[in-house]
């Protein structure tokens, strides 16, 4: 997760990522939908790797991480 060039980003509520039919879109949608029911969950966020692969997640910042998981400073735009 601390790979150089990896960053955390938020997905806006109307993000097209939620509509992707692959695993990425499904996991992103599920973490966003169920975040209110899981203690400590933070849905609607993704890690963007230097290769432009995105990984949805639904947890708060792991100890020792250099990436701000809880409050990413930017939104992910799949068209960029």
Order of alpha helices (4+ residues) and beta strands (2+ residues): beta-alpha-beta-beta
